[in-house]
């Protein structure tokens, strides 16, 4: 596995966990979640370019749509899950 892919996936999973904790109201992570989103977006684009994993286009597309997906709606966690699928497909490919 490419180190770029590994770092991108780890950051993506961390942001998913922070988002899930915020969704379950286990803490107030809004600022951290949004700051981490920016880092995740940059690391995913870097993994797409440097690791040449085409499946990450799915993840980048989902990340690009996140600003339109309001929290606590069905679209927000759906984009998170589909974006994770992009990473998992990249791992298998």
Phi, psi and omega per residue, in radians:
X1 nan 2.405 3.118
X2 -1.144 2.444 3.091
X3 -1.100 -0.519 3.099
X4 -1.159 -0.724 3.106
X5 -1.146 -0.726 -3.130
X6 -1.114 -0.786 3.134
X7 -1.149 -0.785 3.126
X8 -1.051 -0.766 3.133
X9 -1.149 -0.743 3.132
X10 -1.073 -0.762 3.109
X11 -1.160 -0.671 3.114
X12 -1.090 -0.804 3.130
X13 -1.112 -0.692 3.095
X14 -1.063 -0.764 3.139
X15 -1.171 -0.615 3.054
X16 -1.081 -0.746 3.139
X17 -1.166 -0.714 3.095
X18 -1.122 -0.733 3.093
X19 -1.119 -0.707 3.110
X20 -1.128 -0.730 3.097
X21 -1.086 -0.702 3.096
X22 -1.165 -0.714 3.136
X23 -1.082 -0.678 3.135
X24 -1.471 0.058 3.118
X25 1.023 0.691 3.096
X26 -1.482 -0.087 3.132
X27 3.066 3.024 3.131
X28 -1.813 1.663 -3.047
X29 -1.948 0.204 -3.025
X30 -0.895 -0.891 -3.107
X31 -1.132 -0.762 3.112
X32 -1.125 -0.728 -3.122
X33 -1.091 -0.736 -3.118
X34 -1.293 -0.642 3.068
X35 -1.143 -0.737 3.111
X36 -1.153 -0.580 3.084
X37 -0.971 -0.776 -3.140
X38 -1.086 -0.762 3.119
X39 -1.115 -0.716 3.125
X40 -1.110 -0.766 -3.135
X41 -1.051 -0.841 -3.129
X42 -1.111 -0.753 -3.119
X43 -1.192 -0.569 3.113
X44 -1.227 -0.732 3.076
X45 -1.107 -0.703 3.100
X46 -1.102 -0.737 3.110
X47 -1.136 -0.666 3.114
X48 -1.057 -0.805 -3.079
X49 -1.337 -0.839 -3.012
X50 -1.402 -0.571 3.131
X51 -1.633 -0.185 3.127
X52 0.956 0.840 3.115
X53 -1.806 1.764 -3.090
X54 -1.069 -0.502 3.130
X55 -1.082 -0.386 -3.138
X56 -1.223 -0.192 3.013
X57 -1.042 -0.585 3.084
X58 -1.087 -0.820 -3.115
X59 -1.140 -0.780 3.133
X60 -1.083 -0.707 3.090
X61 -1.063 -0.777 3.104
X62 -1.107 -0.772 3.128
X63 -1.095 -0.624 3.123
X64 -1.183 -0.506 -3.137
X65 -1.470 -0.264 -3.086
X66 -0.957 -0.688 3.116
X67 -1.040 -0.405 3.106
X68 -1.488 -0.292 -3.071
X69 -1.654 1.905 -3.130
X70 -1.255 2.538 3.073
X71 -1.064 2.693 3.111
X72 1.160 0.407 2.982
X73 -2.034 2.906 -3.112
X74 -1.157 -0.497 -3.054
X75 -1.210 -0.623 -3.080
X76 -1.053 -0.971 3.115
X77 -1.219 -0.472 3.104
X78 -1.136 -0.775 3.086
X79 -1.076 -0.681 3.105
X80 -1.071 -0.757 -3.123
X81 -1.212 -0.742 -3.139
X82 -1.175 -0.670 3.073
X83 -1.083 -0.688 3.074
X84 -1.106 -0.661 3.100
X85 -1.037 -0.650 3.083
X86 -1.046 -0.749 3.101
X87 -1.155 -0.755 -3.127
X88 -1.126 -0.646 3.076
X89 -1.171 -0.643 3.090
X90 -1.129 -0.626 3.092
X91 -1.132 -0.672 -3.131
X92 -1.360 -0.371 -3.062
X93 -1.668 nan nan
